[in-house]
Amino acid sequence: MRITAAVTAAPGQSFELRTVELDDPRADEILVRIVGVGVCHTDIVFAAAGMIPPPAVLGHEGSGIVEKVGSAVTKVAPGDRVAMTFRSCGHCSRCDRGDAAYCETMPMLNYIGMRTDGSKAIHDHGADVGSNFFGQSSFATHALTYERNVVKVPDDLPLELVGPLGCGIQTGAGGIMRSLACEAGSALLITGGGPVGLSAVMGARIQGCDIIILVEPRAVRRDLALEFGATHVIDPAEAPDLAAAARAIIPRGVDYAFDTTGVPSLYPGIMGALASKGVLGLVGIAPPGTPPPGDVTTLMTFGHSVRGIIEGDSDPDVFLPQLMDHWRAGDLPFDRMIKTFPFSQINEAIAAQHRGECIKVVLLME
């Protein structure tokens, strides 16, 4: 079928809206009409670096209406409202333990821009286009996806806005609620107040953390963090010694730290802010070759831990409905971070986000 998609044609170039051909769903595939799709930093990184050889269609925070299902699909039916998330196999040792985010075939299923048999689902005048990004490629009016990707969305949730639950929000909230499992009464330092960092703030409030410190240069994001539950905010321009600034709030140090920035120059200050047995969780994308934070002797002396986190350790079928419940209860007002743009303005939306004029972009299909 003919669809409109935002195509990355070359590394670092703007997205181009093109009319392309999308395959009919195979037996295990689901055709979704996209209603809204979030723009994630991962999309921008992949596009800038050409990590999926262009031309390619990215997008992995889609939501929409199921239009057609393959013969082997039983989880959803045409007409169902769904949010889409990352893809996992469902039968490896990690998936069997509920660790879908660490599926043994995660890179193959999400990052290579094609089906596992090497075929591509999108074509432009007979030429193949990179597809299947995170099992969806939802920067398009329609996308093919899979049962492990989709979670049904109840009628009382704003369908056009729930796509970011499938990546950025579950990464931030899940990083605190699942990966680090911060205890009630604990102290937490969060670096970066973008969508992931602010979701972490909301997750920390849900967990009952006693001290929630956000480090963020933009005042509007610091203010929103306080509304979301942060107890303290730090402007890095006014606190060049991050460890000292955190310990001025809690002298013993923080029990947990959560970095969403991927900025290596922040790592020494974060590690210096950790209390004994403190744990640092990393979700920010650092430059290739960046060494892990911390000095080995210091790690041993104070029992510090550093761990990488993917998708907030989420099992989407379990965690996304929980996040929806928290939104209903008013504990996760993620919609307050979102600014919507028409899909046709994808490049303008990304530029506005880069300038700090909005926190989280969601593109709406016209």
Stockholm file with secondary structure:
# STOCKHOLM 1.0

chainA/1-366         MRITAAVTAAPGQSFELRTVELDDPRADEILVRIVGVGVCHTDIVFAAAGMIPPPAVLGHEGSGIVEKVGSAVTKVAPGDRVAMTFRSCGHCSRCDRGDAAYCETMPMLNYIGMRTDGSKAIHDHGADVGSNFFGQSSFATHALTYERNVVKVPDDLPLELVGPLGCGIQTGAGGIMRSLACEAGSALLITGGGPVGLSAVMGARIQGCDIIILVEPRAVRRDLALEFGATHVIDPAEAPDLAAAARAIIPRGVDYAFDTTGVPSLYPGIMGALASKGVLGLVGIAPPGTPPPGDVTTLMTFGHSVRGIIEGDSDPDVFLPQLMDHWRAGDLPFDRMIKTFPFSQINEAIAAQHRGECIKVVLLME
#=GR chainA/1-366 SS CEEEEEEECSTTCCEEEEEEEECCCCTTEEEEEEEEEECCHHHHHHHHHTSSCSSEECCCCEEEEEEEECTTCCSCCTTCEEEECCCCCSSSHHHHTTCGGGCTTHHHHHTSSSCTTSCCSEEETTEEEBCCGGGTCCSBSEEEEEGGGEEECCTTSCGGGCGGGGTHHHHHHHIIIIISCCCTTCEEEEECCSHHHHHHHHHHHHHTCSEEEEECSCHHHHHHHHHHTCSEEECGGGCSCHHHHHHHHCTTCEEEEEECSCCGGGHHHHHHHEEEEEEEEECSCCCTTCCCSSCHHHHHHHTCEEEECSGGGCCHHHHHHHHHHHHHTTSCCGGGGEEEEEGGGHHHHHHHHHTTSCSEEEEECC
#=GC SS_cons         CEEEEEEECSTTCCEEEEEEEECCCCTTEEEEEEEEEECCHHHHHHHHHTSSCSSEECCCCEEEEEEEECTTCCSCCTTCEEEECCCCCSSSHHHHTTCGGGCTTHHHHHTSSSCTTSCCSEEETTEEEBCCGGGTCCSBSEEEEEGGGEEECCTTSCGGGCGGGGTHHHHHHHIIIIISCCCTTCEEEEECCSHHHHHHHHHHHHHTCSEEEEECSCHHHHHHHHHHTCSEEECGGGCSCHHHHHHHHCTTCEEEEEECSCCGGGHHHHHHHEEEEEEEEECSCCCTTCCCSSCHHHHHHHTCEEEECSGGGCCHHHHHHHHHHHHHTTSCCGGGGEEEEEGGGHHHHHHHHHTTSCSEEEEECC
//
